[in-house]
Amino acid sequence: MQQIHNIFTKSSLLKRAFVSTSKRNFSSASTRTPIVGGNWKLNAGNGTTYSTVEELVNGLNEAPAPTSNVEIVCAAPTLYLDRVNQTLDSSKFSVSAQNCFYENKGAYTGENSAVMLKDLNINWTLIGHSERRDIFHETDDMLERKITNALNEQVSVIACCGEHKEDRENGTTMNVLVPQLQAMANGVENSTSKSWDNVVIAYEPVWAIGTGLTATPEQAQETHANIRAWLRENVSESVANSVRIQYGGSVTDANAKELGNMPDIDGFLVGGASLDAGKFSAIYSAFD
């Protein structure tokens, strides 16, 4: 696994500015239940048919459960959500959509509805993944509205944020993340409950998704601490201490343990490795 070192140095002054405001309460990490998500993306397990979905589901069901308190969420393709939800071991796993629109019904061809997800007993959704932003041109405004609607329908949200390699190289990581975080905060504030209890933040540096590149644990921790510092200054101390922040970006069974030991990393959002039951179980067991 190739690790990035030099592209982090240019943003050190900006990072120090954020980290210096983050008086990390290390005791609060122990009160946050780790959460590991598997984003299957447009993959039917390791193939393109339901039979390969069944192979993955059976492998996950046979995999050992974590011995510690870890929440595990699997985000299957929309076509298979209901069947995966019916067959995946609910004592170990929850099932998530990969996207959810900000309206519940109407002329929105190809979209998913929060109220329809709830009807199928799907209680989680990803929102704002970088592939939705980059390929489908979703905006922070859409992220905000989607979060509000999902929370209003009691669908829990894994809200994604991340920067591209050129942002990291130019020292503008937090400049990119702050508008995304603000959209999350607005989405929660505009919801009926105004509560962060059902929101998880997934920090995924875009340059590390599926590339084999990954931040060192210390570098990932630094950005997570910056995110928590922003929450402390712009939302509240209690939210900053309680909200769970996942790391995503070429997380593997080889690096999960070391990443998971960082105080502000509360879990992972896993892509390719989540399609291998053995590797995925090793990743969610990193918190044992």
KEDRENVO-157608 format. One record per residue: residue in one letter; x, y, z of N, C-alpha, C, CB in turn. Coordinates in steps of 0.1 Angstrom, whole numbers, padded with zeros to 4 digits, always signed. Glycine has a CB too. Example, Ala and Ser with C-alpha at 12.3 -4.5 7.8 and 13.67 -1.06 7.14 Angstrom:
A+0132-0057+0078+0123-0045+0078+0132-0033+0078+0113-0045+0090
S+0128-0022+0071+0137-0011+0071+0129+0000+0079+0141-0006+0057
END
This chain:
M+0008-0012+0000+0000+0000+0000+0009+0012+0000-0010+0000+0012
Q+0007+0021-0010+0015+0033-0011+0009+0044-0002+0016+0038-0025
Q+0017+0050+0006+0012+0061+0015+0017+0074+0010+0016+0058+0030
I+0008+0084+0013+0011+0098+0008+0018+0105+0020-0002+0105+0003
H+0029+0111+0017+0036+0119+0027+0038+0134+0022+0050+0113+0030
N+0043+0136+0010+0047+0149+0006+0035+0158+0004+0055+0149-0006
I+0024+0153-0001+0013+0162-0004+0006+0167+0008+0002+0154-0013
F+0009+0162+0020+0003+0167+0032+0011+0179+0037+0002+0157+0043
T+0024+0181+0033+0032+0191+0040+0028+0205+0036+0046+0189+0036
K+0023+0207+0024+0020+0221+0020+0008+0227+0028+0017+0221+0005
S+0000+0218+0034-0012+0223+0041-0010+0224+0056-0024+0215+0038
S+0003+0222+0060+0006+0221+0075+0001+0233+0082+0020+0219+0077
L+0003+0245+0077-0001+0258+0084-0016+0258+0086+0004+0270+0077
L-0023+0255+0075-0038+0255+0077-0042+0244+0087-0044+0252+0063
K-0036+0232+0086-0040+0222+0095-0037+0226+0109-0033+0209+0091
R-0026+0232+0112-0022+0236+0125-0032+0246+0131-0008+0241+0126
A-0037+0254+0122-0047+0264+0126-0060+0258+0131-0050+0274+0115
F-0064+0247+0125-0076+0240+0129-0073+0231+0141-0081+0231+0118
V-0062+0224+0141-0059+0214+0151-0057+0222+0165-0047+0206+0148
S-0051+0234+0164-0048+0241+0176-0061+0245+0183-0040+0254+0173
T-0072+0246+0176-0085+0249+0183-0092+0236+0188-0094+0256+0173
S-0086+0225+0185-0093+0212+0188-0087+0206+0201-0092+0202+0176
K-0092+0210+0212-0087+0204+0225-0094+0191+0226-0090+0214+0237
R-0088+0181+0221-0094+0167+0220-0097+0162+0233-0085+0158+0212
N-0110+0158+0236-0113+0151+0248-0112+0136+0245-0128+0154+0253
F-0101+0130+0249-0098+0116+0246-0108+0107+0252-0084+0112+0250
S-0114+0110+0263-0124+0102+0270-0137+0100+0261-0127+0107+0283
S-0140+0110+0253-0152+0109+0245-0151+0099+0234-0155+0123+0239
A-0139+0095+0230-0138+0085+0220-0143+0072+0224-0123+0083+0216
S-0142+0069+0237-0146+0056+0242-0162+0055+0243-0141+0053+0256
T-0168+0067+0242-0183+0067+0243-0189+0066+0229-0188+0079+0250
R-0181+0067+0218-0186+0066+0205-0185+0052+0199-0179+0076+0195
T-0196+0046+0196-0196+0032+0191-0190+0032+0177-0210+0026+0191
P-0180+0025+0174-0174+0024+0160-0185+0020+0150-0162+0015+0160
I-0184+0025+0138-0193+0021+0128-0185+0019+0115-0204+0032+0126
V-0188+0007+0109-0181+0003+0097-0191+0001+0086-0172-0009+0099
G-0189+0008+0075-0199+0007+0064-0192+0001+0052-0204+0021+0060
G-0199-0008+0045-0194-0014+0032-0202-0008+0021-0195-0029+0033
N-0196-0001+0012-0203+0005+0001-0200-0004-0011-0198+0020-0002
W-0210-0011-0015-0209-0021-0026-0208-0014-0040-0220-0031-0026
K-0213-0001-0040-0213+0006-0052-0221-0001-0063-0199+0009-0058
L-0218+0000-0076-0226-0007-0086-0220-0021-0088-0226+0001-0099
N-0220-0029-0078-0215-0042-0078-0224-0052-0072-0201-0043-0071
A-0228-0062-0079-0237-0073-0074-0227-0083-0067-0246-0080-0085
G-0223-0080-0055-0212-0088-0049-0200-0086-0058-0216-0103-0048
N-0194-0097-0062-0183-0097-0072-0186-0100-0086-0172-0107-0067
G-0199-0098-0089-0204-0100-0103-0215-0091-0107-0208-0115-0104
T-0224-0096-0115-0235-0087-0120-0248-0095-0119-0232-0083-0134
T-0249-0105-0111-0262-0112-0109-0265-0114-0095-0261-0126-0117
Y-0278-0118-0092-0282-0120-0078-0274-0132-0072-0297-0123-0077
S-0270-0142-0080-0262-0153-0075-0249-0149-0068-0260-0163-0086
T-0243-0138-0074-0231-0133-0068-0234-0125-0056-0222-0125-0078
V-0245-0119-0056-0250-0112-0043-0252-0122-0032-0263-0104-0046
E-0258-0133-0036-0260-0144-0026-0247-0149-0020-0268-0155-0032
E-0237-0150-0029-0224-0155-0024-0218-0146-0014-0214-0157-0036
L-0219-0133-0016-0214-0123-0007-0222-0123+0006-0214-0109-0013
V-0235-0123+0005-0244-0124+0017-0241-0136+0025-0259-0123+0013
N-0240-0148+0019-0237-0160+0026-0223-0159+0033-0237-0172+0017
G-0213-0153+0026-0200-0152+0032-0200-0143+0044-0191-0147+0022
L-0208-0132+0043-0209-0123+0054-0216-0129+0066-0216-0110+0050
N-0227-0137+0063-0234-0143+0074-0226-0154+0081-0247-0150+0068
E-0217-0160+0074-0208-0170+0080-0196-0164+0087-0204-0180+0069
A-0193-0152+0084-0181-0145+0089-0183-0143+0104-0178-0132+0083
P-0172-0143+0112-0174-0141+0127-0179-0127+0130-0161-0143+0134
A-0188-0127+0140-0192-0114+0145-0181-0107+0153-0205-0115+0154
P-0181-0094+0153-0171-0087+0161-0173-0090+0176-0172-0072+0159
T-0163-0091+0183-0164-0094+0198-0166-0081+0206-0152-0101+0203
S-0164-0069+0199-0167-0057+0206-0179-0050+0200-0154-0047+0205
N-0183-0039+0206-0195-0032+0201-0192-0024+0189-0201-0024+0213
V-0195-0030+0177-0193-0023+0164-0205-0023+0156-0181-0029+0157
E-0210-0012+0151-0221-0012+0142-0216-0014+0128-0229+0002+0143
I-0223-0023+0120-0219-0026+0106-0230-0024+0097-0214-0041+0106
V-0228-0016+0086-0238-0012+0077-0234-0016+0063-0242+0003+0078
C-0242-0023+0055-0239-0027+0041-0248-0019+0032-0240-0042+0039
A-0241-0012+0022-0249-0004+0013-0249-0011-0001-0243+0010+0011
A-0260-0018-0003-0261-0026-0015-0267-0018-0027-0270-0039-0013
P-0265-0022-0039-0272-0015-0050-0287-0016-0048-0269-0022-0064
T-0294-0005-0053-0308-0004-0051-0316-0016-0055-0313+0008-0059
L-0313-0022-0066-0321-0033-0071-0321-0045-0061-0315-0038-0084
Y-0311-0046-0053-0310-0057-0044-0312-0054-0029-0296-0063-0045
L-0316-0041-0026-0317-0037-0013-0327-0046-0005-0322-0023-0012
D-0339-0048-0010-0349-0056-0003-0345-0070+0000-0362-0056-0011
R-0339-0076-0011-0335-0090-0009-0323-0092+0000-0332-0097-0022
V-0314-0082+0000-0302-0083+0009-0307-0080+0023-0292-0072+0005
N-0317-0071+0025-0322-0068+0038-0329-0081+0044-0332-0057+0037
Q-0335-0089+0035-0342-0101+0040-0333-0112+0043-0352-0105+0030
T-0321-0112+0037-0312-0124+0039-0300-0122+0047-0309-0129+0025
L-0295-0109+0048-0283-0106+0056-0287-0107+0071-0278-0092+0052
D-0278-0113+0078-0280-0115+0093-0282-0102+0100-0268-0123+0098
S-0294-0099+0104-0297-0086+0110-0291-0085+0124-0312-0084+0110
S-0287-0096+0130-0280-0095+0143-0266-0089+0142-0280-0109+0150
K-0261-0089+0130-0247-0084+0128-0247-0071+0119-0238-0094+0122
F-0257-0071+0109-0256-0061+0099-0269-0053+0098-0252-0067+0086
S-0268-0040+0094-0279-0032+0089-0276-0030+0074-0280-0018+0097
V-0287-0026+0067-0286-0024+0053-0289-0010+0050-0296-0033+0045
S-0281-0004+0040-0282+0010+0037-0284+0012+0022-0270+0017+0041
A-0291+0022+0018-0291+0027+0004-0278+0034+0001-0304+0035+0001
Q-0275+0036-0011-0263+0044-0015-0267+0059-0018-0256+0038-0027
N-0279+0062-0019-0284+0075-0023-0298+0076-0019-0281+0078-0038
C-0303+0089-0017-0317+0091-0014-0320+0105-0018-0320+0088+0001
F-0331+0107-0025-0335+0120-0030-0341+0129-0019-0345+0119-0042
Y-0343+0142-0022-0349+0151-0012-0364+0152-0013-0343+0164-0014
E-0370+0145-0023-0385+0144-0023-0389+0130-0022-0390+0150-0037
N-0401+0128-0017-0405+0114-0014-0413+0107-0025-0414+0114-0001
K-0418+0115-0034-0425+0110-0046-0426+0120-0056-0439+0104-0042
G-0429+0116-0069-0431+0125-0079-0424+0122-0092-0427+0139-0075
A-0422+0131-0101-0416+0129-0114-0401+0131-0113-0422+0139-0124
Y-0395+0121-0106-0380+0121-0104-0374+0108-0109-0377+0124-0089
T-0374+0106-0121-0370+0093-0127-0356+0088-0122-0370+0094-0142
G-0356+0076-0117-0344+0070-0113-0340+0072-0099-0333+0074-0122
E-0347+0080-0091-0344+0084-0078-0349+0074-0067-0348+0098-0074
N-0343+0075-0055-0348+0067-0043-0355+0077-0034-0336+0060-0036
S-0365+0071-0027-0373+0079-0017-0370+0074-0003-0388+0079-0021
A-0369+0084+0006-0367+0080+0020-0379+0073+0026-0364+0092+0029
V-0391+0077+0022-0403+0071+0028-0404+0057+0022-0415+0079+0024
M-0400+0055+0009-0400+0041+0003-0390+0032+0009-0399+0042-0012
L-0378+0038+0012-0368+0030+0019-0373+0025+0033-0355+0038+0021
K-0380+0034+0040-0385+0030+0053-0396+0019+0052-0391+0042+0060
D-0404+0020+0041-0414+0010+0038-0408-0004+0037-0422+0013+0026
L-0395-0004+0032-0388-0017+0030-0379-0020+0042-0379-0017+0018
N-0381-0012+0053-0373-0014+0065-0358-0012+0062-0375-0028+0071
I-0355-0003+0053-0341+0002+0051-0339+0015+0059-0338+0004+0036
N-0331+0014+0069-0330+0025+0079-0317+0034+0077-0330+0020+0092
W-0310+0032+0067-0297+0040+0065-0296+0044+0050-0285+0032+0069
T-0290+0055+0048-0286+0059+0034-0273+0066+0034-0297+0067+0027
L-0265+0064+0024-0253+0073+0021-0259+0086+0014-0242+0066+0012
I-0252+0097+0017-0256+0109+0010-0243+0117+0007-0266+0118+0018
G-0241+0122-0006-0230+0130-0009-0217+0124-0012-0228+0140+0002
H-0218+0111-0016-0205+0104-0019-0198+0111-0031-0208+0089-0023
S-0185+0111-0031-0178+0119-0041-0181+0114-0055-0163+0118-0039
E-0185+0102-0057-0189+0097-0070-0202+0103-0074-0190+0082-0071
R-0211+0106-0065-0223+0113-0068-0220+0127-0072-0233+0112-0056
R-0211+0133-0065-0207+0147-0068-0200+0148-0081-0198+0153-0056
D-0190+0140-0083-0181+0141-0095-0188+0136-0108-0168+0134-0093
I-0195+0125-0107-0201+0119-0119-0214+0125-0122-0201+0104-0118
F-0222+0127-0111-0236+0131-0113-0239+0145-0109-0245+0122-0105
H-0228+0152-0106-0228+0167-0104-0237+0171-0093-0232+0174-0117
E-0238+0163-0082-0246+0167-0071-0239+0178-0063-0249+0155-0062
T-0247+0188-0058-0241+0199-0052-0243+0199-0036-0248+0212-0057
D-0237+0208-0030-0239+0209-0015-0253+0212-0012-0229+0220-0009
D-0260+0220-0020-0274+0223-0018-0282+0210-0018-0279+0233-0028
M-0279+0201-0027-0286+0189-0028-0283+0180-0016-0283+0181-0041
L-0270+0180-0012-0267+0173+0000-0275+0178+0012-0251+0175+0003
E-0276+0190+0014-0283+0196+0025-0298+0192+0025-0282+0212+0025
R-0304+0193+0014-0318+0190+0012-0321+0175+0014-0324+0194-0001
K-0312+0167+0009-0313+0152+0011-0312+0148+0025-0302+0145+0002
I-0302+0154+0033-0301+0151+0047-0314+0155+0054-0289+0158+0053
T-0319+0166+0052-0331+0171+0059-0342+0161+0057-0335+0184+0054
N-0345+0157+0044-0356+0148+0041-0354+0134+0047-0358+0147+0026
A-0342+0129+0046-0339+0116+0052-0341+0116+0067-0325+0111+0049
L-0336+0126+0074-0338+0126+0088-0353+0128+0092-0330+0138+0094
N-0360+0136+0084-0374+0137+0087-0382+0125+0085-0380+0148+0078
E-0377+0115+0078-0383+0102+0076-0377+0091+0084-0383+0098+0061
Q-0369+0095+0094-0362+0086+0103-0353+0076+0096-0372+0079+0111
V-0346+0081+0085-0336+0073+0079-0323+0079+0083-0338+0074+0063
S-0314+0071+0089-0301+0076+0094-0292+0078+0082-0295+0066+0103
V-0283+0088+0083-0275+0093+0072-0260+0091+0075-0278+0107+0069
I-0253+0085+0065-0238+0086+0064-0235+0097+0054-0231+0072+0060
A-0231+0109+0058-0229+0120+0050-0214+0121+0046-0234+0133+0057
C-0211+0122+0034-0197+0120+0029-0191+0134+0025-0197+0111+0017
C-0178+0135+0028-0171+0147+0024-0157+0143+0020-0171+0158+0035
G-0150+0151+0012-0136+0148+0009-0131+0158-0002-0136+0134+0003
E-0118+0158-0003-0111+0167-0012-0104+0159-0023-0101+0176-0004
H-0101+0166-0034-0093+0159-0045-0078+0161-0042-0097+0165-0058
K-0070+0154-0049-0055+0155-0047-0050+0169-0049-0048+0145-0057
E-0055+0176-0059-0049+0190-0061-0053+0199-0049-0055+0195-0074
D-0064+0196-0043-0068+0204-0031-0058+0202-0020-0082+0201-0026
R-0055+0189-0018-0045+0185-0007-0031+0191-0010-0044+0170-0006
E-0027+0190-0023-0014+0195-0027-0013+0210-0025-0011+0192-0041
N-0025+0217-0027-0025+0232-0027-0027+0237-0012-0036+0238-0036
G-0029+0228-0003-0031+0232+0011-0045+0237+0014-0021+0242+0015
T-0055+0233+0006-0068+0238+0007-0078+0227+0011-0073+0244-0006
T-0074+0217+0018-0083+0206+0022-0095+0211+0030-0075+0196+0030
M-0092+0219+0040-0103+0224+0049-0112+0234+0041-0098+0229+0062
N-0106+0242+0032-0114+0251+0024-0124+0243+0016-0105+0259+0015
V-0121+0231+0012-0130+0223+0004-0140+0216+0014-0123+0212-0004
L-0135+0211+0025-0144+0204+0034-0154+0213+0041-0136+0197+0044
V-0151+0225+0044-0160+0234+0052-0173+0236+0046-0153+0247+0055
P-0174+0239+0033-0187+0240+0026-0196+0227+0027-0186+0245+0012
Q-0189+0216+0026-0195+0203+0027-0201+0201+0041-0186+0192+0022
L-0192+0204+0051-0197+0203+0065-0208+0213+0068-0185+0205+0074
Q-0207+0225+0062-0218+0234+0065-0231+0229+0059-0214+0248+0058
A-0231+0223+0047-0243+0217+0041-0249+0206+0050-0240+0211+0027
M-0240+0198+0056-0245+0188+0066-0251+0195+0078-0233+0179+0071
A-0245+0205+0083-0250+0212+0095-0264+0219+0092-0240+0223+0100
N-0265+0225+0080-0277+0231+0076-0288+0220+0074-0276+0238+0063
G-0284+0209+0068-0294+0198+0066-0300+0193+0080-0288+0187+0059
V-0291+0192+0090-0296+0187+0103-0304+0198+0109-0284+0184+0112
E-0300+0211+0108-0307+0222+0114-0321+0224+0108-0299+0235+0113
N-0322+0221+0095-0335+0222+0089-0344+0210+0091-0333+0224+0074
S-0340+0200+0097-0348+0188+0099-0357+0191+0112-0339+0176+0102
T-0367+0183+0113-0377+0184+0124-0370+0182+0137-0388+0174+0122
S-0361+0172+0138-0355+0169+0151-0343+0178+0154-0350+0155+0151
K-0336+0183+0144-0324+0191+0146-0313+0184+0153-0327+0204+0153
S-0314+0171+0153-0305+0162+0161-0295+0155+0152-0313+0151+0168
W-0282+0155+0157-0271+0147+0150-0271+0133+0154-0258+0154+0153
D-0280+0128+0162-0279+0115+0167-0279+0104+0156-0291+0112+0177
N-0286+0107+0145-0287+0097+0134-0278+0101+0122-0301+0095+0130
V-0267+0109+0124-0258+0113+0114-0244+0108+0117-0259+0129+0112
V-0238+0102+0107-0224+0099+0107-0217+0106+0096-0222+0083+0105
I-0205+0111+0098-0197+0118+0088-0187+0108+0083-0191+0131+0093
A-0186+0107+0070-0176+0099+0064-0166+0108+0056-0182+0088+0054
Y-0154+0109+0061-0143+0116+0054-0136+0107+0045-0133+0123+0065
E-0137+0110+0032-0131+0102+0022-0123+0111+0012-0141+0094+0014
P-0110+0112+0014-0102+0119+0005-0103+0112-0009-0087+0120+0009
V-0108+0120-0019-0111+0115-0032-0099+0108-0038-0117+0125-0041
W-0087+0114-0036-0075+0108-0042-0071+0094-0037-0063+0118-0040
A-0078+0090-0026-0075+0077-0020-0085+0067-0022-0073+0079-0005
I-0096+0070-0029-0107+0061-0031-0104+0052-0043-0121+0068-0034
G-0101+0039-0040-0099+0029-0050-0086+0031-0058-0110+0030-0060
T-0077+0039-0053-0064+0042-0060-0052+0034-0054-0061+0057-0059
G-0054+0028-0042-0043+0022-0035-0035+0031-0027-0034+0016-0045
L-0038+0045-0028-0031+0055-0020-0039+0056-0007-0030+0068-0027
T-0032+0058+0004-0039+0061+0017-0031+0070+0025-0042+0047+0024
A-0038+0078+0033-0031+0086+0043-0025+0077+0054-0040+0097+0049
T-0014+0082+0060-0009+0075+0072-0020+0077+0083+0005+0081+0076
P-0020+0069+0093-0029+0070+0104-0029+0084+0110-0027+0060+0114
E-0016+0089+0112-0015+0103+0118-0021+0114+0109+0000+0105+0121
Q-0019+0112+0096-0024+0122+0087-0040+0122+0086-0019+0120+0073
A-0045+0110+0086-0060+0108+0086-0065+0114+0099-0064+0093+0085
Q-0059+0111+0110-0063+0116+0123-0063+0131+0124-0054+0110+0134
E-0053+0137+0117-0052+0152+0118-0065+0158+0111-0040+0156+0111
T-0069+0153+0099-0080+0158+0093-0093+0155+0100-0082+0152+0078
H-0094+0144+0106-0106+0141+0115-0106+0150+0127-0105+0126+0120
A-0095+0153+0133-0095+0163+0144-0099+0177+0139-0081+0164+0150
N-0095+0181+0126-0099+0193+0121-0114+0194+0119-0092+0196+0107
I-0120+0183+0114-0134+0182+0112-0141+0184+0126-0139+0169+0105
R-0136+0177+0136-0142+0178+0149-0141+0192+0155-0136+0167+0158
A-0129+0198+0152-0127+0212+0156-0138+0221+0150-0113+0217+0153
W-0140+0219+0137-0150+0228+0130-0164+0226+0136-0150+0224+0115
L-0167+0213+0139-0180+0211+0146-0181+0217+0159-0182+0195+0147
R-0170+0217+0167-0170+0223+0180-0172+0238+0179-0157+0220+0187
E-0167+0245+0169-0168+0259+0168-0180+0264+0161-0156+0265+0161
N-0186+0255+0153-0197+0259+0144-0211+0252+0147-0194+0257+0130
V-0210+0241+0155-0222+0235+0159-0223+0235+0174-0223+0220+0153
S-0216+0226+0180-0216+0226+0195-0205+0216+0200-0230+0222+0201
E-0201+0218+0212-0192+0209+0219-0197+0195+0220-0188+0215+0233
S-0210+0194+0223-0215+0180+0225-0216+0173+0212-0229+0181+0231
V-0220+0180+0201-0220+0173+0188-0206+0169+0184-0226+0182+0177
A-0196+0178+0186-0182+0175+0182-0177+0163+0190-0173+0187+0186
N-0181+0161+0202-0176+0150+0210-0184+0137+0207-0178+0153+0225
S-0196+0138+0202-0204+0126+0201-0206+0121+0186-0218+0129+0206
V-0204+0130+0176-0207+0125+0163-0195+0116+0158-0208+0137+0153
R-0199+0105+0151-0189+0095+0147-0184+0100+0133-0196+0081+0146
I-0171+0099+0131-0165+0102+0119-0157+0090+0113-0155+0115+0120
Q-0162+0085+0102-0155+0074+0095-0144+0079+0086-0165+0066+0087
Y-0134+0070+0084-0124+0073+0074-0126+0063+0062-0110+0071+0080
G-0125+0068+0050-0126+0060+0038-0116+0064+0028-0140+0061+0032
G-0110+0054+0022-0099+0057+0012-0089+0046+0012-0093+0070+0015
S-0092+0035+0004-0083+0023+0004-0081+0017+0017-0070+0027-0003
V-0091+0016+0026-0090+0009+0038-0090-0006+0035-0102+0013+0048
T-0081-0013+0041-0079-0027+0039-0078-0034+0053-0067-0030+0030
D-0078-0047+0052-0076-0055+0064-0062-0053+0069-0079-0070+0061
A-0053-0049+0061-0039-0047+0066-0037-0034+0073-0030-0047+0054
N-0045-0023+0070-0042-0010+0077-0053-0006+0086-0041+0000+0066
A-0064-0014+0087-0076-0010+0095-0073-0008+0110-0087-0020+0093
K-0065-0018+0115-0062-0018+0129-0055-0005+0134-0054-0030+0133
E-0045-0001+0126-0037+0011+0129-0045+0023+0127-0024+0011+0121
L-0053+0024+0117-0062+0036+0115-0072+0036+0126-0069+0035+0101
G-0078+0025+0130-0088+0025+0140-0083+0028+0154-0094+0011+0141
N-0070+0028+0156-0065+0032+0169-0064+0047+0171-0051+0026+0171
M-0066+0055+0160-0066+0069+0161-0078+0074+0169-0065+0076+0147
P-0076+0084+0178-0087+0088+0187-0099+0094+0180-0082+0098+0197
D-0098+0101+0169-0109+0107+0162-0114+0099+0150-0105+0121+0158
I-0109+0087+0148-0114+0079+0137-0123+0068+0143-0102+0072+0129
D-0136+0069+0140-0146+0061+0147-0152+0050+0138-0158+0070+0151
G-0144+0047+0128-0149+0036+0119-0144+0039+0104-0164+0035+0119
F-0150+0031+0095-0146+0032+0081-0157+0031+0072-0136+0021+0078
L-0156+0037+0060-0165+0035+0049-0156+0028+0039-0171+0048+0044
V-0159+0015+0036-0151+0006+0029-0157+0004+0015-0148-0007+0036
G-0149+0005+0004-0153+0002-0009-0150-0012-0013-0147+0012-0019
G-0140-0014-0021-0137-0027-0027-0135-0038-0018-0124-0026-0035
A-0129-0036-0006-0127-0047+0004-0140-0052+0010-0118-0042+0015
S-0151-0044+0009-0164-0048+0014-0170-0059+0005-0173-0036+0016
L-0165-0061-0007-0170-0072-0015-0164-0085-0013-0168-0068-0030
D-0155-0086-0003-0148-0098+0001-0152-0100+0016-0132-0097-0001
A-0159-0110+0019-0164-0112+0032-0153-0114+0042-0174-0125+0033
G-0143-0121+0039-0131-0123+0048-0124-0110+0051-0122-0133+0042
K-0121-0102+0040-0114-0090+0043-0123-0080+0050-0110-0083+0029
F-0136-0079+0047-0145-0070+0054-0146-0074+0069-0159-0070+0047
S-0147-0086+0072-0149-0091+0086-0136-0087+0093-0152-0106+0087
A-0124-0088+0087-0112-0084+0093-0112-0069+0096-0100-0088+0085
I-0118-0061+0087-0118-0047+0089-0127-0043+0100-0122-0040+0076
Y-0139-0049+0101-0148-0045+0112-0144-0051+0125-0162-0049+0109
S-0135-0061+0125-0130-0067+0137-0118-0059+0142-0126-0082+0135
A-0113-0049+0135-0102-0041+0139-0104-0034+0152-0098-0031+0128
F-0117-0032+0156-0120-0026+0168-0122-0035+0180-0133-0018+0167
D-0119-0048+0178-0120-0058+0188-0109-0056+0198-0120-0072+0183
END
